């Protein structure tokens, strides 16, 4: 390894040698002799102001200042590191980089090497303490000014919105915008479709039905796509359609979140309304009511609490369907249902015992959970015995001595054919489905908007053209609004398994399955009472009925479970605990 060269000495006694760096970012600038002008001026500055006769010129033509990945610049740095220069001379700081972090990193290295940084047009020389201090002050104030300018412009935009001035963004479906007059009008081909969405939803209370209706009539979105429940819901939720302009709504677009309502700017009667405010309010009430039914714990749109295991339980002794009745309220506040064989209750013809849904629910939930975990871990399961141990993991199964061999083999065969992302409780050996077309389209749109935002930020921060702050804010807000809508739509698609081919009953079952899967995710054990207290009983019922065909009860215990996909498991119990 060659000996490391010492940094060149600076000062009156040192031999001065300058690296002159010149850069332009466009061929247009090269053609206008910008690059030759820089070189000429810098050479004269070195000779007559710095007293440096020995210099080498490094030039990059047609390279942006957004990063330092430039051939001549990198070649110059390598020679500086080898101790060949005492000074680095540039036209302006931004010739080095428009990225303050890149510049700060380079400047720290120059300082360590003892190389002075000189900017001709900013009139400072870091070979002196004053010059170094001035450089740091300039950098700090440049960053501060940029931040303050952005804040001022943002405040101006909010003030404009408060006064009813539209700050730009995508024109909503159903509307046209006249840029010269700066006014909105109803789009004759789209407005009736938007109005139809509100009317149809108010009548049917079903996003799925509205979507089917629109698509069956041949209606399409502005971009020629079929409507989905997601796109319909975005229209129904937007106050724009009652004539209200809403601004400063979305947070920064990394997530599909909205700002606190106190930060919103709402301007009523801003533009022609497609629906009356009263109809908009009625639609919101229906949407909220349906949302509570699907998602919120402990809430139901039904007057009576659904019986979770109604229609699923059968007496293993006589084959009768078990009937439910309300049980006593627990100290926790939960009121279970109890199930009994009608023959045992009426005539004592059957020896069946009464069983509570707390026992059944705890058993079934944790067995389903164990199957789900076994699917995740199947790659490391080596035998049927090990699979059985994993399925009987947890205190609920302490009394269970085993699972029938045929059922274990069937499950093993299913797990070996399924992918980890497939649902083991779906139809038997169901082939993997392609990504939902709507989700695929939304993700492409999201990538497009994210790239647009990245390009805009680069142009504003590091580009050679001086973009006005107001133009940057307006264009950025347009992209943020578009990203906010896309993220919201993606969130709805991922949270709600929308599918226009589903019946409403199937849709509710699918939504319930998603909610339950989310609640059970990453858990090793589920306490039924706790889950039942925090989950709508309608969701629990839909979940169990979507994956289970029947459950047979003997001596107050689960004897066997038959799933809708054909999987059937029968359990044997330890003699010492049987019938307890």
N, C-alpha and C positions, 0 to 999 in steps of 0.2 A: 504494500500500500504506500503510495507516494506521501511525503510529508505534507501536512495541512498548511496551506499558505496563510500567513497572518493577514488580517485586514489592513488595507492601506492606511497610513497615517494621514491625518488631516491637520491643517494649520499652515502657518506661514512657511515653515521649512519643508513641508511635504510637497512632492511632485504631484501636481493636480492632473487628473485625467477624467474626462466626463463621458458618460454614456448619455447620448441624446436620443430621446424616444419620441417618435411622432406617430400619430394614428388618425385615420379617418374611417368612418364606418360604411360609407356608400361610394359607389363608383361615381356618382354625381359630384360628390365632394372632391374626388380625385381629379375629375375632368375640369373642375373649376380652379385647379391649381392650389387647393387648400393644403395638400401635403407638401408640395414644394415651398409654399409660403412658410409653413411651420418650420421646416428644416432651415431655411434661410434666416429666419428671425432667431431661431435658437442658436445657430452657429455664431451669429453676430453677438448675441447676448453672452455666450460663453467667452468670446474673445475680449469684448470691451467692458462687460460688467463684472465677470467673474475672474477674468485674467487667465483663462484656460485655453491654451493653444492646441492641446492634445485631446482629441475626442474621436468617438466612433458613433455613427448615426445608425439607429435601429428603427425600422419603419414597418408598420402593418397597415396595408391598404385594404379597405373593404371588410374590416373586422369590427364587431360591436364591442362596446365597453361593458356589457353586462357580465362578462367573466374575464378571466385572465388566460384563457386557453387560446393564445395567439402565438404563432411560431417565432416571430422576431422578439416578442416580449419574453418568452421563455428562454430563448438563446441569450438575451441580454442578462437575465437573472442568473443564468448559469455562469456567465463570465464575471458578474459582480461577486458571486459566491467564491470564485477563484481568485479574488483580490485584484482584479484588473482595473478597477475604477474607484475614484474617490468621491465622485458626484454623479447623481442621476438628475438630469435636467429635462423638464417637460414643459409643454405649452400651457396646460392647465391640469389640475388634479384629475379631472374626468377623462383625460387621455390615458391615464393608467387604468382606472376602473370607476364605474358608476356605482359599484357595490362597496359601501363603506366598510363592510367586514373584510372583503378582499384587500382593500387598500390598507386598513389598519394592520392586517397580518403582514403584508409586504413591508410597511413602514417599520414595524417592530423588528423585522429581519434586517432592514437597512441600518437601523440604529445599532443593532448588535454587531454588525460588520463594520461599523464606523464610516458608513457612506452617507454623505449629505444629500438630502432631497431638496431640489430647487424647482419652484414653479414660477415661470416668467410672468404670467399675467396676474397671478395672485400676490406677487411681490413678497415672497418670503423664502428664506434659506435656512434649513434646519441645522446647518453647521453652527449656528448660534443659538443660544438658549432662548432668545427672544423669538427667533424664527420658528423654533419648535413649539413654543407656547402659542404663537399665533396660529400655527397649523391646527393644533388641538382645539383652540377656541373656534376656528372657522368650521371644523367638522362638527363640533357640538351644536353650534348655532344653526348650521345648515340642517341638521337632523331636527332640531327644535322647531325651526321655521316650517319645515315640511309637515310636522305633526300639528302645529298650530293652524297652518293653512287648511289642512284636512278637517280639523275640528270646526273652523270657521265656515268652510264650505258645507259641511254636514249640517251645521246649525242653520245656514241659509236655506238649504234644501228642505229642512223640516218646516221652517217658516213659510216657504213657498207653498208646501203641501197644505199647511194650516190655512192658507189663504185660497185654497182651491186650485193652485197651479199644478198641473201634472208634471212630475219630474222624470217621466220616461218609464220604459218598461215594455213588456209584451202587451199588446192589445188583446183584451179578453175575447173569448169566443162569443159571438153574437153582436160584436161591435166593430165599427170602423172609426178611423181617426184622421182628421184633416190637419196636416202639419201646418199649413199656412194659417188657417183660422184658429187652430188649436182647440178644436171642439170634437166631441164624440157624437156619433149617431148610430142608430140601430142598423146592423147589417141585414138586409132583407131576406137573405137565404139562411142565415144562422140564427137570428133572433127568435123566430117561431120554434126552432128546435130547442133552444134554451128554455123558452117558456113551457114547452111541452114536458121537459124534464120535471119542472116543479109541479105541474098539473098531474102528471102520471104518478109521481111519487106520493103526492098528497092522497091520491085515490088508492094506491096499492100498498104503500108503506114498505115497498121492497125495491132496493137498488137493482137486484137481479132482474126483476120483472121489467123495470124501466129500461134497462140495458137491452133486454131481449126485444122489447117493443121498438126501440130506436133502430137497432140493427136489422130487424125484420122489415122495416119500412125503407131500408136502403140508405139511411142517414149515416154520414161519416163525419169525423172530426175535421178540423181545418187542414190537417196534414194528410187526409185521405185514409186514416185508420178507422177500424171499427171502434165503437164506444165500448168502454168497460165500466163496471161498477165504480172503479176508482175515479175515472174521468168524470162520471156523472156526479159523484159525491163532491169532488172539488168545485164543480159549478154550484151545487146546492148549498155549499158551505160559504160561498164567497159573497159578502155583502155588496159587492159591485153590482150585482143583478137587481138590487133594490134601489140603485142610484147613489150608493155611498162609496166614496173614495177612501181607501184604507192604505196608509203609508207607514213606514218604519215598523213593519210587522214581523219580518223574519230576523232571526239572529244570523250571525255569520254562517255561511252555508256549509260548514263542515258537518252539521247535523240538521235534521228536519225539525228544528225547534222554533218556536215563536217567542218574541219578547213579551215581557210583562204587559198586560193590557193598559197599564198606566202610561206606557211609552208609545202606544199607537196614536197615529193621527187619523181621525175619522171626520170626513166632511160629507154631510148629508146633502141630497139634492144636487150632487156634483154633475150628473149627466143623466140622460134619459133612462128611466128604470124599465126593466123587462117585466118584473113582477111587483105587486104591491108589497109594502112593508109588512102588512098583516099576514099575507100568504108566506112571505119569507120567514116570519116568526113561527108560523104553524109548522112549516117544514123543519125548522131547527128543533122544535119540540119533538117531532117524530124521530128525527135522527138521533137526538140525545136519548130518547126513550129506548130505541133499539140498541144504542151503544151500551146503555146500562145493562140491558139484558145479556149482551154478549160478553162484556168485559168486567163490569164493576162487581166486586165481592159483596155478597149479601143483599143484592138487589134483584128484583124480578118484575117484569111487566105483568105477570099473572097475579091475580088476587090470592090464589091458593098456592102454597108451597108445593112444588112438584115432589112426588115420592121417588127418590133416586132409583131404587131397584124394582119399581113396579113393572111387572110383566117379565122379569128376568129370572125370578127365583122359583124353583120347583122342589117338591118334596121327594127325596130319594127313596123314601119308604113306600109311598103309595102312588107317586107320580102326579099328584094334584098340584095345581098352581097355588103358590103361597099368597096369602092376602096380608095387607098392611094395615096397621093402626098406629095412632100416635103414642109414643112412649113418654116417660117422665122427663121433665127438663133437668139436664145436668147442672151441677153447680157452676159449670163454665158458661151456662146460658144456652147451650145447644140442646135442642129437642130432637131426639132421634125418632125414627120409625121402627116399629117391631113387626116381624113377619111370622105368621103361623100357618100351619097346614089346616085347611077348613075342616077336614075329617077329624083331626085330633082335637080341634076346638069344640066341635059340635057333639060328637058321639064317642070320642075316645077310641075310634076304630084304628087310629094310626098312632104309633109311639113317638111321632115327631115332636121336637121341642121348639119353643119360641126362640127366635134369634133376632138380635138387634142389628140395625144397619151399621153400627159402630164396629161390630165384629166382622161383618161381611165386607164393609168398606175398607177396613184396615188390611184384611187378607187380600182382596182383589187389587187394591192400589199398589201394595208392595210387591205382589206377584207380577203385575204389569211392569212396575219399575225394574224388578230384577230381570225380566225378559229384555227390556230396553238396554239395561247395563250389560247383559250377556251379549247382546248384539254388538255393542261398542267394543267389547273385550274378546270377541269370538276368535280373533287371530291367535290368541295365546291359550285358548281352551283346547286341551288335547284329548279329552275323553268324555263319554256320556256321564261318567261319575262326577267329573269336575263340573260339567254343565249343571247337573242336578244340585250339587252343593251351592253353586252360584244362584240358582233359582230359589233355593230355600234359605237364603241368607236373611238374617234378621230374627228378632225375638218372636214375631208373629208365627213363625213356622217351627218353633221349638217342639211342638207336639207332633209334627209331620215327620214320619219315618221314611217316606219315599214318594216318588212319582212313577206312574206306570211307564214301562219300558217303551211301548209303542208311541206314546205321546212325546217322550224325549227324542226318539229317533226322528219323528216327523219334524220337530222343532230344529234339530241338528241339520236335517236336510234343507229346511227353509233358510236357516242362517247361512249355510254354505252357499246358497244361490243368491242371496240378497247382498246389495251393497250397503256399507255402513250408514249411508244417508237415506236408504229406503225405509219405509215403515213396515215393520214385521207384521203388523196387524192389518195391513191392506189385503186386498184380494189375493188369493193364493198364487204365488209366483208371478205377480204382476210385473210386467216389464218396466224398466226405468222410463220415466216420462221426460220429455224435453223441457227445457226451461220455458216457463210461461211466456208467450210472445209479448204480452204487455210489459212484463218485468224486463225482458230482454231489451225492448224498445226504450224503456225508461232509463235503464243503465247506460245505454249508448248515448242518450240525450244528456245524462248527467256527466259522462266523460267529455262530451262536446263542450258543455258549459264550463266545466272545470278547466279545460284547456284554454278556452276563451278568457277566463279570469286570469289564468297564469300569464298568458300573452299580454293581456292588458296591463297587469302589474309590472311586467318586464319593460314594456314600452314606456310606462309612466316613470318608473324608478331608474331605469338604466339606459333607455333609448336616447339617441342623439337628438331627436325632435322634441321640442319642449311642449308637451301636451298641457293645455290649461287645466288647472285643478278642477274647475267646475265640470269640464268635459269628462275628466277622469271619474269624478264622483257619479255623474249621470250614467255613464256607460257601465260603471261598476254596479250601480244599483239595479240596472236592467238585468245584468247577469245574476246578481244575488236573488232578485225576484224570481227569475226563471229557475235557478237552482233550488230555491225554497219550495216552489211548486213541484219540481221533479222529486226532491227528497221526501216531501210530504206524500206524494203519490207512491213512491217506492215503499215508504213506511206502511202505507195502507195495504199494498199488495202483500208485503211480507207478514203483516200482522193479521190480515184477514184473507183466507184462502179463496179469493174471488174466482169464480169460474162460471161463465155464462151458460155452460151446459148443465150445471147442477140444478136440481130442484131446490126449492127453499128449504125443505126438510134436510136434504143432504148438505146444503150450505151451512145450516145451523150446526149440524153434527160435525162437519169439518172444522168450523170455527171453534167449537167446544174442544175438539181434539187438540187444536193448536194451543188454546189457552191452558189446557191441562198439561200438555207436554212442556210448555214454558214454566209452569209452576213446579213440575217434577224434575226439571233439568238440574243436573249436578247434585241431586240428592241421593243419599244412600238409604234413607228410610222416610216414610211419609206417615204422619199421624192423621188419621181420617177426620177426627173431630176438629182439629185445628184447620185442616184444609176446608172442611165443610163450612166452618164459620167465616172463612175469608173468600169463599167461592159461591157464586149463585148456584142454587140447587138445580136449576134448569140446565146449567152448564154441566154439572156433575152427571145428571141423568142422560143428557145427550152424549156425553163422552162414553159412559159405560155402554149405552145402547148402540153406539157406533162401532164398537169393537167386540162386544160380547153377545152371543146368541142366547145362552142359558147357563144358569148356575144351579147345581143340585145340592141340597142341604140334607145332612143326616146327623142326628144327635146334636143339633145346634152348631154344626161345623160345615165348612165347605168340603163336599166330597169330590166334586168335579166341576170343571169349567169348560164350556164349549165356546170357542171364539168364532166370530163371523167368517174368518178366513178358512175355517175347517179344522183348525188346530184344537184338539181336545186333550185335557190333562186330568187324570184321576189321582187323588191323593190317598195315601194310607197313613194311619196315625199309630203312635205308640200305644200299646195296650194300657199302660199305666195312666195315660191321660185321655184316653178315648172316652167320649161321652160327657166330659167335663164342660 
